[in-house]
Amino acid sequence: MATLSDVKAKETELGLLFKRMDEDKDLYYLMPYELKDKNKRKVAGIFNVTLNLPATFAAHVQSALMNATQQAVVTGQNLEDVATSKIEAFLKATFADADRRRRSLGEPTVRPFVTEQLDIRGRAAARVLVRKGEKGQAIVDILPVDTRYFTYEMDDGGMVWGAYKTFRTPTAIKAEYPEARVVGTGTATGATLG
């Protein structure tokens, strides 16, 4: 399990990647361009123009990706079509259920969020949780995360730990975890369970 110092050390290690992600986001959101000299000072007497080419390019890429037909194809040795089609149908139903749940929470569905992440951040990540509901049904909970604020450590066995930095209001925490004791307001909110 990672400690806070492990997470901060990894954030420092990923600093250049995060810097690039921030620069890509600025291009995507058309941050006004300013010509600067080698000392990063604004050059006087220059008329700067911010072109919409990065945002237009990103919109075209995202549109093409969203327009593609998503397919789940399961193959393997000694697998019959009947078995693989059941797995493929399960995957389709799983994503449909996860998207229904996200829409009910007022959140974007999984695919558009992941598409934008791949286009703008260059990578995508999500927490996938399947839990048992009150009536014994499986509840699929997929939480896509912005990889700019997701720090993790990998080894040859997979992910060792992951830490996602996010903000949630006290009301949102209390709604999902009624038994939590919510402490603080605004940006300094924390919650403890039990």
Disulfide bonds with the S-S distance in Angstrom:
none
